[in-house]
Amino acid sequence: MTATLATEHLTTTDRCDRCGAQAYLLVRLPSGGELFFCNHHGREHEGVLRESGADIHDESARLAGS
C-alpha cells in the first residue's frame, strides 16, 4: 500500500461502492480504476487490495475525531 497526495480529501458526498455509507478510503487500482469504501468494507478488502498493489488514501482517522 502506498500513500497518495495529502491534498486529496474525501467529502460527505463520497459514498462506499459496496454499501453506500460515507467513504473514508479511496482506492486507486493498478489498472487505473477507483473505488470508494467505508471503513468497514475497506478493512474487509484491505488484504486483497494490498496484494494487488492498490494505492489507498485512508481518512478513517477522522472517525476518531467525531
PDB file with one MODEL, atoms N, CA, C and O in Angstrom:
MODEL        1
ATOM      1  N   MET A   1       0.859  -1.159   0.000  1.00  0.00           N
ATOM      2  CA  MET A   1       0.000   0.000   0.000  1.00  0.00           C
ATOM      3  C   MET A   1       0.908   1.226   0.000  1.00  0.00           C
ATOM      4  O   MET A   1       1.878   1.295   0.756  1.00  0.00           O
ATOM      5  N   THR A   2       0.585   2.181  -0.848  1.00  0.00           N
ATOM      6  CA  THR A   2       1.381   3.397  -0.897  1.00  0.00           C
ATOM      7  C   THR A   2       0.515   4.590  -0.548  1.00  0.00           C
ATOM      8  O   THR A   2      -0.713   4.518  -0.605  1.00  0.00           O
ATOM      9  N   ALA A   3       1.160   5.683  -0.186  1.00  0.00           N
ATOM     10  CA  ALA A   3       0.423   6.894   0.191  1.00  0.00           C
ATOM     11  C   ALA A   3       0.087   7.712  -1.040  1.00  0.00           C
ATOM     12  O   ALA A   3       0.793   7.655  -2.046  1.00  0.00           O
ATOM     13  N   THR A   4      -0.991   8.472  -0.957  1.00  0.00           N
ATOM     14  CA  THR A   4      -1.367   9.383  -2.024  1.00  0.00           C
ATOM     15  C   THR A   4      -1.067  10.795  -1.589  1.00  0.00           C
ATOM     16  O   THR A   4      -0.634  11.024  -0.460  1.00  0.00           O
ATOM     17  N   LEU A   5      -1.292  11.735  -2.468  1.00  0.00           N
ATOM     18  CA  LEU A   5      -1.030  13.134  -2.151  1.00  0.00           C
ATOM     19  C   LEU A   5      -1.892  13.605  -0.999  1.00  0.00           C
ATOM     20  O   LEU A   5      -3.071  13.261  -0.919  1.00  0.00           O
ATOM     21  N   ALA A   6      -1.320  14.380  -0.120  1.00  0.00           N
ATOM     22  CA  ALA A   6      -2.030  14.866   1.062  1.00  0.00           C
ATOM     23  C   ALA A   6      -3.101  15.891   0.712  1.00  0.00           C
ATOM     24  O   ALA A   6      -3.933  16.217   1.559  1.00  0.00           O
ATOM     25  N   THR A   7      -3.102  16.406  -0.512  1.00  0.00           N
ATOM     26  CA  THR A   7      -4.085  17.419  -0.894  1.00  0.00           C
ATOM     27  C   THR A   7      -5.448  16.816  -1.216  1.00  0.00           C
ATOM     28  O   THR A   7      -6.419  17.551  -1.394  1.00  0.00           O
ATOM     29  N   GLU A   8      -5.533  15.502  -1.294  1.00  0.00           N
ATOM     30  CA  GLU A   8      -6.806  14.854  -1.585  1.00  0.00           C
ATOM     31  C   GLU A   8      -7.632  14.757  -0.306  1.00  0.00           C
ATOM     32  O   GLU A   8      -7.107  14.445   0.763  1.00  0.00           O
ATOM     33  N   HIS A   9      -8.918  15.024  -0.427  1.00  0.00           N
ATOM     34  CA  HIS A   9      -9.808  14.903   0.721  1.00  0.00           C
ATOM     35  C   HIS A   9     -11.124  14.299   0.269  1.00  0.00           C
ATOM     36  O   HIS A   9     -11.696  14.706  -0.742  1.00  0.00           O
ATOM     37  N   LEU A  10     -11.588  13.339   1.019  1.00  0.00           N
ATOM     38  CA  LEU A  10     -12.900  12.770   0.757  1.00  0.00           C
ATOM     39  C   LEU A  10     -13.950  13.662   1.405  1.00  0.00           C
ATOM     40  O   LEU A  10     -13.703  14.249   2.458  1.00  0.00           O
ATOM     41  N   THR A  11     -15.097  13.765   0.793  1.00  0.00           N
ATOM     42  CA  THR A  11     -16.172  14.601   1.321  1.00  0.00           C
ATOM     43  C   THR A  11     -17.359  13.734   1.712  1.00  0.00           C
ATOM     44  O   THR A  11     -17.364  12.527   1.470  1.00  0.00           O
ATOM     45  N   THR A  12     -18.355  14.352   2.312  1.00  0.00           N
ATOM     46  CA  THR A  12     -19.551  13.605   2.721  1.00  0.00           C
ATOM     47  C   THR A  12     -20.340  13.099   1.525  1.00  0.00           C
ATOM     48  O   THR A  12     -21.206  12.239   1.689  1.00  0.00           O
ATOM     49  N   THR A  13     -20.071  13.600   0.341  1.00  0.00           N
ATOM     50  CA  THR A  13     -20.773  13.112  -0.854  1.00  0.00           C
ATOM     51  C   THR A  13     -20.096  11.890  -1.464  1.00  0.00           C
ATOM     52  O   THR A  13     -20.673  11.244  -2.338  1.00  0.00           O
ATOM     53  N   ASP A  14     -18.877  11.560  -1.017  1.00  0.00           N
ATOM     54  CA  ASP A  14     -18.198  10.352  -1.479  1.00  0.00           C
ATOM     55  C   ASP A  14     -18.782   9.163  -0.726  1.00  0.00           C
ATOM     56  O   ASP A  14     -18.764   9.124   0.504  1.00  0.00           O
ATOM     57  N   ARG A  15     -19.296   8.200  -1.473  1.00  0.00           N
ATOM     58  CA  ARG A  15     -20.019   7.077  -0.868  1.00  0.00           C
ATOM     59  C   ARG A  15     -19.331   5.754  -1.164  1.00  0.00           C
ATOM     60  O   ARG A  15     -18.700   5.590  -2.208  1.00  0.00           O
ATOM     61  N   CYS A  16     -19.458   4.816  -0.240  1.00  0.00           N
ATOM     62  CA  CYS A  16     -18.892   3.474  -0.369  1.00  0.00           C
ATOM     63  C   CYS A  16     -19.535   2.767  -1.562  1.00  0.00           C
ATOM     64  O   CYS A  16     -20.758   2.739  -1.696  1.00  0.00           O
ATOM     65  N   ASP A  17     -18.694   2.200  -2.424  1.00  0.00           N
ATOM     66  CA  ASP A  17     -19.198   1.467  -3.585  1.00  0.00           C
ATOM     67  C   ASP A  17     -19.863   0.153  -3.196  1.00  0.00           C
ATOM     68  O   ASP A  17     -20.564  -0.443  -4.014  1.00  0.00           O
ATOM     69  N   ARG A  18     -19.663  -0.302  -1.988  1.00  0.00           N
ATOM     70  CA  ARG A  18     -20.246  -1.569  -1.534  1.00  0.00           C
ATOM     71  C   ARG A  18     -21.609  -1.376  -0.865  1.00  0.00           C
ATOM     72  O   ARG A  18     -22.545  -2.130  -1.132  1.00  0.00           O
ATOM     73  N   CYS A  19     -21.722  -0.355   0.015  1.00  0.00           N
ATOM     74  CA  CYS A  19     -22.963  -0.232   0.798  1.00  0.00           C
ATOM     75  C   CYS A  19     -23.606   1.153   0.757  1.00  0.00           C
ATOM     76  O   CYS A  19     -24.741   1.308   1.207  1.00  0.00           O
ATOM     77  N   GLY A  20     -22.907   2.164   0.228  1.00  0.00           N
ATOM     78  CA  GLY A  20     -23.481   3.496   0.144  1.00  0.00           C
ATOM     79  C   GLY A  20     -23.232   4.384   1.351  1.00  0.00           C
ATOM     80  O   GLY A  20     -23.661   5.538   1.360  1.00  0.00           O
ATOM     81  N   ALA A  21     -22.545   3.870   2.379  1.00  0.00           N
ATOM     82  CA  ALA A  21     -22.207   4.692   3.545  1.00  0.00           C
ATOM     83  C   ALA A  21     -21.129   5.700   3.146  1.00  0.00           C
ATOM     84  O   ALA A  21     -20.553   5.597   2.063  1.00  0.00           O
ATOM     85  N   GLN A  22     -20.856   6.671   4.017  1.00  0.00           N
ATOM     86  CA  GLN A  22     -19.821   7.654   3.730  1.00  0.00           C
ATOM     87  C   GLN A  22     -18.476   6.955   3.544  1.00  0.00           C
ATOM     88  O   GLN A  22     -18.102   6.090   4.336  1.00  0.00           O
ATOM     89  N   ALA A  23     -17.763   7.332   2.504  1.00  0.00           N
ATOM     90  CA  ALA A  23     -16.465   6.725   2.203  1.00  0.00           C
ATOM     91  C   ALA A  23     -15.354   7.404   2.983  1.00  0.00           C
ATOM     92  O   ALA A  23     -15.310   8.629   3.087  1.00  0.00           O
ATOM     93  N   TYR A  24     -14.462   6.599   3.528  1.00  0.00           N
ATOM     94  CA  TYR A  24     -13.277   7.093   4.215  1.00  0.00           C
ATOM     95  C   TYR A  24     -12.002   6.575   3.569  1.00  0.00           C
ATOM     96  O   TYR A  24     -10.906   6.965   3.970  1.00  0.00           O
ATOM     97  N   LEU A  25     -12.129   5.705   2.577  1.00  0.00           N
ATOM     98  CA  LEU A  25     -10.973   5.195   1.861  1.00  0.00           C
ATOM     99  C   LEU A  25     -11.199   5.332   0.361  1.00  0.00           C
ATOM    100  O   LEU A  25     -12.232   4.926  -0.170  1.00  0.00           O
ATOM    101  N   LEU A  26     -10.212   5.912  -0.306  1.00  0.00           N
ATOM    102  CA  LEU A  26     -10.207   5.997  -1.763  1.00  0.00           C
ATOM    103  C   LEU A  26      -9.124   5.049  -2.246  1.00  0.00           C
ATOM    104  O   LEU A  26      -7.965   5.170  -1.851  1.00  0.00           O
ATOM    105  N   VAL A  27      -9.497   4.113  -3.093  1.00  0.00           N
ATOM    106  CA  VAL A  27      -8.568   3.102  -3.578  1.00  0.00           C
ATOM    107  C   VAL A  27      -8.356   3.314  -5.069  1.00  0.00           C
ATOM    108  O   VAL A  27      -9.311   3.340  -5.846  1.00  0.00           O
ATOM    109  N   ARG A  28      -7.105   3.463  -5.458  1.00  0.00           N
ATOM    110  CA  ARG A  28      -6.753   3.551  -6.879  1.00  0.00           C
ATOM    111  C   ARG A  28      -6.116   2.220  -7.263  1.00  0.00           C
ATOM    112  O   ARG A  28      -5.085   1.826  -6.718  1.00  0.00           O
ATOM    113  N   LEU A  29      -6.743   1.548  -8.199  1.00  0.00           N
ATOM    114  CA  LEU A  29      -6.260   0.249  -8.632  1.00  0.00           C
ATOM    115  C   LEU A  29      -5.132   0.411  -9.650  1.00  0.00           C
ATOM    116  O   LEU A  29      -5.069   1.428 -10.341  1.00  0.00           O
ATOM    117  N   PRO A  30      -4.245  -0.575  -9.751  1.00  0.00           N
ATOM    118  CA  PRO A  30      -3.160  -0.501 -10.733  1.00  0.00           C
ATOM    119  C   PRO A  30      -3.682  -0.340 -12.165  1.00  0.00           C
ATOM    120  O   PRO A  30      -2.983   0.210 -13.017  1.00  0.00           O
ATOM    121  N   SER A  31      -4.886  -0.807 -12.434  1.00  0.00           N
ATOM    122  CA  SER A  31      -5.479  -0.690 -13.770  1.00  0.00           C
ATOM    123  C   SER A  31      -5.968   0.722 -14.076  1.00  0.00           C
ATOM    124  O   SER A  31      -6.326   1.034 -15.212  1.00  0.00           O
ATOM    125  N   GLY A  32      -5.981   1.586 -13.034  1.00  0.00           N
ATOM    126  CA  GLY A  32      -6.424   2.962 -13.224  1.00  0.00           C
ATOM    127  C   GLY A  32      -7.806   3.249 -12.665  1.00  0.00           C
ATOM    128  O   GLY A  32      -8.199   4.413 -12.593  1.00  0.00           O
ATOM    129  N   GLY A  33      -8.548   2.242 -12.273  1.00  0.00           N
ATOM    130  CA  GLY A  33      -9.877   2.439 -11.700  1.00  0.00           C
ATOM    131  C   GLY A  33      -9.813   2.936 -10.275  1.00  0.00           C
ATOM    132  O   GLY A  33      -8.784   2.817  -9.611  1.00  0.00           O
ATOM    133  N   GLU A  34     -10.906   3.489  -9.810  1.00  0.00           N
ATOM    134  CA  GLU A  34     -11.012   3.976  -8.434  1.00  0.00           C
ATOM    135  C   GLU A  34     -12.207   3.339  -7.746  1.00  0.00           C
ATOM    136  O   GLU A  34     -13.246   3.104  -8.362  1.00  0.00           O
ATOM    137  N   LEU A  35     -12.042   3.067  -6.463  1.00  0.00           N
ATOM    138  CA  LEU A  35     -13.111   2.556  -5.626  1.00  0.00           C
ATOM    139  C   LEU A  35     -13.169   3.380  -4.357  1.00  0.00           C
ATOM    140  O   LEU A  35     -12.141   3.848  -3.868  1.00  0.00           O
ATOM    141  N   PHE A  36     -14.362   3.559  -3.824  1.00  0.00           N
ATOM    142  CA  PHE A  36     -14.560   4.221  -2.544  1.00  0.00           C
ATOM    143  C   PHE A  36     -15.100   3.184  -1.571  1.00  0.00           C
ATOM    144  O   PHE A  36     -15.967   2.385  -1.922  1.00  0.00           O
ATOM    145  N   PHE A  37     -14.576   3.201  -0.332  1.00  0.00           N
ATOM    146  CA  PHE A  37     -15.051   2.268   0.681  1.00  0.00           C
ATOM    147  C   PHE A  37     -15.279   2.980   2.005  1.00  0.00           C
ATOM    148  O   PHE A  37     -14.539   3.897   2.363  1.00  0.00           O
ATOM    149  N   CYS A  38     -16.304   2.555   2.726  1.00  0.00           N
ATOM    150  CA  CYS A  38     -16.463   2.958   4.120  1.00  0.00           C
ATOM    151  C   CYS A  38     -15.351   2.255   4.897  1.00  0.00           C
ATOM    152  O   CYS A  38     -14.666   1.397   4.341  1.00  0.00           O
ATOM    153  N   ASN A  39     -15.163   2.596   6.148  1.00  0.00           N
ATOM    154  CA  ASN A  39     -14.110   1.984   6.945  1.00  0.00           C
ATOM    155  C   ASN A  39     -14.308   0.469   7.046  1.00  0.00           C
ATOM    156  O   ASN A  39     -13.348  -0.290   6.911  1.00  0.00           O
ATOM    157  N   HIS A  40     -15.531   0.030   7.280  1.00  0.00           N
ATOM    158  CA  HIS A  40     -15.833  -1.397   7.433  1.00  0.00           C
ATOM    159  C   HIS A  40     -15.424  -2.190   6.187  1.00  0.00           C
ATOM    160  O   HIS A  40     -14.688  -3.171   6.294  1.00  0.00           O
ATOM    161  N   HIS A  41     -15.888  -1.776   5.023  1.00  0.00           N
ATOM    162  CA  HIS A  41     -15.604  -2.524   3.803  1.00  0.00           C
ATOM    163  C   HIS A  41     -14.155  -2.337   3.347  1.00  0.00           C
ATOM    164  O   HIS A  41     -13.586  -3.237   2.729  1.00  0.00           O
ATOM    165  N   GLY A  42     -13.561  -1.200   3.636  1.00  0.00           N
ATOM    166  CA  GLY A  42     -12.150  -1.009   3.330  1.00  0.00           C
ATOM    167  C   GLY A  42     -11.284  -1.998   4.086  1.00  0.00           C
ATOM    168  O   GLY A  42     -10.370  -2.592   3.514  1.00  0.00           O
ATOM    169  N   ARG A  43     -11.568  -2.178   5.377  1.00  0.00           N
ATOM    170  CA  ARG A  43     -10.805  -3.138   6.190  1.00  0.00           C
ATOM    171  C   ARG A  43     -11.088  -4.569   5.734  1.00  0.00           C
ATOM    172  O   ARG A  43     -10.193  -5.414   5.749  1.00  0.00           O
ATOM    173  N   GLU A  44     -12.321  -4.841   5.332  1.00  0.00           N
ATOM    174  CA  GLU A  44     -12.690  -6.185   4.873  1.00  0.00           C
ATOM    175  C   GLU A  44     -11.879  -6.592   3.639  1.00  0.00           C
ATOM    176  O   GLU A  44     -11.495  -7.754   3.505  1.00  0.00           O
ATOM    177  N   HIS A  45     -11.621  -5.647   2.747  1.00  0.00           N
ATOM    178  CA  HIS A  45     -10.943  -5.951   1.485  1.00  0.00           C
ATOM    179  C   HIS A  45      -9.474  -5.533   1.465  1.00  0.00           C
ATOM    180  O   HIS A  45      -8.810  -5.659   0.437  1.00  0.00           O
ATOM    181  N   GLU A  46      -8.965  -5.039   2.587  1.00  0.00           N
ATOM    182  CA  GLU A  46      -7.619  -4.486   2.641  1.00  0.00           C
ATOM    183  C   GLU A  46      -6.542  -5.466   2.182  1.00  0.00           C
ATOM    184  O   GLU A  46      -5.640  -5.077   1.441  1.00  0.00           O
ATOM    185  N   GLY A  47      -6.614  -6.702   2.597  1.00  0.00           N
ATOM    186  CA  GLY A  47      -5.588  -7.686   2.234  1.00  0.00           C
ATOM    187  C   GLY A  47      -5.473  -7.881   0.738  1.00  0.00           C
ATOM    188  O   GLY A  47      -4.370  -7.881   0.191  1.00  0.00           O
ATOM    189  N   VAL A  48      -6.593  -8.045   0.080  1.00  0.00           N
ATOM    190  CA  VAL A  48      -6.594  -8.252  -1.371  1.00  0.00           C
ATOM    191  C   VAL A  48      -6.119  -6.994  -2.085  1.00  0.00           C
ATOM    192  O   VAL A  48      -5.391  -7.073  -3.075  1.00  0.00           O
ATOM    193  N   LEU A  49      -6.531  -5.835  -1.582  1.00  0.00           N
ATOM    194  CA  LEU A  49      -6.114  -4.576  -2.200  1.00  0.00           C
ATOM    195  C   LEU A  49      -4.609  -4.381  -2.091  1.00  0.00           C
ATOM    196  O   LEU A  49      -3.961  -3.947  -3.043  1.00  0.00           O
ATOM    197  N   ARG A  50      -4.058  -4.702  -0.932  1.00  0.00           N
ATOM    198  CA  ARG A  50      -2.601  -4.601  -0.746  1.00  0.00           C
ATOM    199  C   ARG A  50      -1.871  -5.503  -1.726  1.00  0.00           C
ATOM    200  O   ARG A  50      -0.915  -5.086  -2.379  1.00  0.00           O
ATOM    201  N   GLU A  51      -2.331  -6.743  -1.822  1.00  0.00           N
ATOM    202  CA  GLU A  51      -1.691  -7.722  -2.703  1.00  0.00           C
ATOM    203  C   GLU A  51      -1.737  -7.291  -4.161  1.00  0.00           C
ATOM    204  O   GLU A  51      -0.837  -7.621  -4.933  1.00  0.00           O
ATOM    205  N   SER A  52      -2.773  -6.561  -4.544  1.00  0.00           N
ATOM    206  CA  SER A  52      -2.916  -6.144  -5.942  1.00  0.00           C
ATOM    207  C   SER A  52      -2.083  -4.905  -6.268  1.00  0.00           C
ATOM    208  O   SER A  52      -1.986  -4.501  -7.427  1.00  0.00           O
ATOM    209  N   GLY A  53      -1.476  -4.297  -5.226  1.00  0.00           N
ATOM    210  CA  GLY A  53      -0.666  -3.105  -5.445  1.00  0.00           C
ATOM    211  C   GLY A  53      -1.478  -1.821  -5.502  1.00  0.00           C
ATOM    212  O   GLY A  53      -1.008  -0.815  -6.034  1.00  0.00           O
ATOM    213  N   ALA A  54      -2.672  -1.843  -4.969  1.00  0.00           N
ATOM    214  CA  ALA A  54      -3.534  -0.658  -4.970  1.00  0.00           C
ATOM    215  C   ALA A  54      -2.950   0.453  -4.116  1.00  0.00           C
ATOM    216  O   ALA A  54      -2.268   0.203  -3.123  1.00  0.00           O
ATOM    217  N   ASP A  55      -3.226   1.676  -4.518  1.00  0.00           N
ATOM    218  CA  ASP A  55      -2.835   2.880  -3.778  1.00  0.00           C
ATOM    219  C   ASP A  55      -4.041   3.279  -2.938  1.00  0.00           C
ATOM    220  O   ASP A  55      -5.105   3.555  -3.492  1.00  0.00           O
ATOM    221  N   ILE A  56      -3.903   3.316  -1.607  1.00  0.00           N
ATOM    222  CA  ILE A  56      -5.040   3.553  -0.720  1.00  0.00           C
ATOM    223  C   ILE A  56      -4.851   4.861   0.040  1.00  0.00           C
ATOM    224  O   ILE A  56      -3.872   5.050   0.763  1.00  0.00           O
ATOM    225  N   HIS A  57      -5.800   5.739  -0.143  1.00  0.00           N
ATOM    226  CA  HIS A  57      -5.840   7.010   0.599  1.00  0.00           C
ATOM    227  C   HIS A  57      -6.845   6.802   1.729  1.00  0.00           C
ATOM    228  O   HIS A  57      -8.044   6.674   1.482  1.00  0.00           O
ATOM    229  N   ASP A  58      -6.357   6.769   2.958  1.00  0.00           N
ATOM    230  CA  ASP A  58      -7.170   6.402   4.121  1.00  0.00           C
ATOM    231  C   ASP A  58      -7.419   7.615   5.013  1.00  0.00           C
ATOM    232  O   ASP A  58      -6.482   8.187   5.570  1.00  0.00           O
ATOM    233  N   GLU A  59      -8.674   8.001   5.143  1.00  0.00           N
ATOM    234  CA  GLU A  59      -9.054   9.104   6.047  1.00  0.00           C
ATOM    235  C   GLU A  59      -9.895   8.601   7.213  1.00  0.00           C
ATOM    236  O   GLU A  59     -10.640   9.370   7.819  1.00  0.00           O
ATOM    237  N   SER A  60      -9.779   7.305   7.533  1.00  0.00           N
ATOM    238  CA  SER A  60     -10.592   6.737   8.617  1.00  0.00           C
ATOM    239  C   SER A  60     -10.237   7.312   9.987  1.00  0.00           C
ATOM    240  O   SER A  60     -11.032   7.185  10.919  1.00  0.00           O
ATOM    241  N   ALA A  61      -9.078   7.935  10.138  1.00  0.00           N
ATOM    242  CA  ALA A  61      -8.713   8.563  11.407  1.00  0.00           C
ATOM    243  C   ALA A  61      -9.687   9.679  11.764  1.00  0.00           C
ATOM    244  O   ALA A  61      -9.814  10.035  12.936  1.00  0.00           O
ATOM    245  N   ARG A  62     -10.370  10.232  10.777  1.00  0.00           N
ATOM    246  CA  ARG A  62     -11.376  11.271  11.042  1.00  0.00           C
ATOM    247  C   ARG A  62     -12.524  10.739  11.880  1.00  0.00           C
ATOM    248  O   ARG A  62     -13.212  11.516  12.542  1.00  0.00           O
ATOM    249  N   LEU A  63     -12.747   9.433  11.867  1.00  0.00           N
ATOM    250  CA  LEU A  63     -13.821   8.845  12.665  1.00  0.00           C
ATOM    251  C   LEU A  63     -13.547   9.004  14.159  1.00  0.00           C
ATOM    252  O   LEU A  63     -14.485   9.169  14.939  1.00  0.00           O
ATOM    253  N   ALA A  64     -12.306   8.958  14.560  1.00  0.00           N
ATOM    254  CA  ALA A  64     -11.943   9.093  15.963  1.00  0.00           C
ATOM    255  C   ALA A  64     -12.183  10.517  16.465  1.00  0.00           C
ATOM    256  O   ALA A  64     -12.396  10.723  17.660  1.00  0.00           O
ATOM    257  N   GLY A  65     -12.152  11.492  15.571  1.00  0.00           N
ATOM    258  CA  GLY A  65     -12.351  12.874  15.940  1.00  0.00           C
ATOM    259  C   GLY A  65     -13.819  13.271  16.046  1.00  0.00           C
ATOM    260  O   GLY A  65     -14.130  14.391  16.452  1.00  0.00           O
ATOM    261  N   SER A  66     -14.713  12.372  15.688  1.00  0.00           N
ATOM    262  CA  SER A  66     -16.152  12.673  15.711  1.00  0.00           C
ATOM    263  C   SER A  66     -16.714  12.677  17.101  1.00  0.00           C
ATOM    264  O   SER A  66     -17.908  12.913  17.284  1.00  0.00           O
TER     265      SER A  66
ENDMDL
END
